[in-house]
Amino acid sequence: MELSDRKKIILGSLIKYYIKTGEPVGSKSLLELTGLGVSPATLRNEMSELCELGFLSQPHTSAGRQPTSVGYSFYFEKLMNRREVPYDLQLIIDKMLADAAKDPENLASIAGQLLSELTGFPTLMATVTKEETVVKRVDILPMGRRTVLLLLITSDGQARSRICRSAFNLAPDVLSHFEKLLSFYVIGTELNKFSNLLLQALVSRTGDLSLFLMPLLSSVFEMVEELQAKSVHVKGESNIVKCYENENDAREVLSLLTKQDKLFSLLAETTDDIEIIFGDQTNVAEMSPSSLVVAKYRLGNADIGRIGVIGPVRMAYEQLVPTVEYFALKLGAVMTQAMRDLEE
């Protein structure tokens, strides 16, 4: 939908003021904000038309107007001037993520906490594994006579590791048999094909070595199960009390943060590099007082996950959107480098 230049000025000015104050905006205040040389009556007519179009609402008959999610969406897509992430903040993000990369197994959890600390909002982070993802390689690193480190890497660059301990000595010929088993039946297999039936079939093929190799095979399947899990890391829940002025809204969000399936669906359905999801445009009742700013992050060229913040609809998107976008970009770069280091 296209708006006249005057309506765009009115809508943009009203949204900026509402984000700053949280108060419905009247025509008198809007005249001062816009600097438009029109009469109050003309301005009120323009605001009424924006209400009819769904961009604004009037909470009470005598009150001013406030933006709807439709108005916010239009503002985000057509009117908002995204601010550059300040250089000092870029350096802080770069340093934070470089330090977090020293613990690659927990990088996702640490990154969520860091973004929450930076923005002051709760953060959500999820890995989105595509159906065609396969096991690319499994490295076996002996750490003792009965202990090995397994490193599993997928075709889209995700990695998991496990330290496995056996009740028996894992001699070179035993590990060689395990490596051949992986080469024939695991490497190149889609993650969604792993099942208990496949595990049982592989164990049956180990013959007399089943007692030696069962812990190792189980570990491989556990790592695959982790990669397939539709889970969301939630960090910074304590920020909810500070973010939401309305106690009922805060309770709704706290309830939502316990529902992994709903959170994962909200994140996984995003398609753009950076998106704002307005709660009343979803079918998730608990989201109605909130919005999500969500960005993709990548391993190399592979789209593997989402990270974002949740907060009240009245958030300072001009600063928040570029911060989340930059954070996701740098997170992907750090993950990519960590993966290269693992493969080397």
Buried (B, 14 or more C-beta within 10 A) or exposed (E): EEBEEBBBBBBBBBBBBBBEEEEBBBBEBBBEBBEBEBEEEBBBEBBEBBBEBEBBBBEEEEEBBBBBBBBBBBBBEEBBEBBEBEEEBBEBBBEBBEEBBEEBEEBBBBBBBBBBEBBEBBBBBBBBBBEEBBBBBBBBEEEEEBEBEBBBBBBBBBBBBBEBEBEEEBEEEBBEBBBEBBEEBBBEBBBBEBEEEBBEEBBEBBEEBEEBBBBBBBBBBBBBEBBBEBBBBBBBBEBBEEBBEEEEBBBBBBEBBEBBEBBBBBBBEBEEBBBBBBBBBBEBEBBBBBBBBBBBBBBEEBBBBBBBBBBBBBBBBBBBBBBBBBBBBBBBBBBBEBBEEBEE
